[in-house]
């Protein structure tokens, strides 16, 4: 279950937030840890919007937790959480290497 925080951010009842911050990145926020995820919005030939999400996540959180490595199992969980948030936001998406 999600709730809208503003027109670009949602919060899951699992406790994480997906926040569209900028044209080229979004934030995945879990408690006091933040992960910057690079993204790029695109339009197809029919003018449908889609979000390309970089599948090569950083392996560390943003400062001050940048010394904490994010393990592969956690990366998979974060990816799934992002997918759930984008589906709720009704945003088409594709994971790719940007």
Secondary structure, 3 states (H helix, E strand, C coil): CEEEEECCEEEECCCEEEEEEECCEEEEEECCEEEEEEEEEEECCCCCEEEEEECCCCCECCCCCCCCECCHHHHHHHHHHHHHHHHHCCCEEEEECC
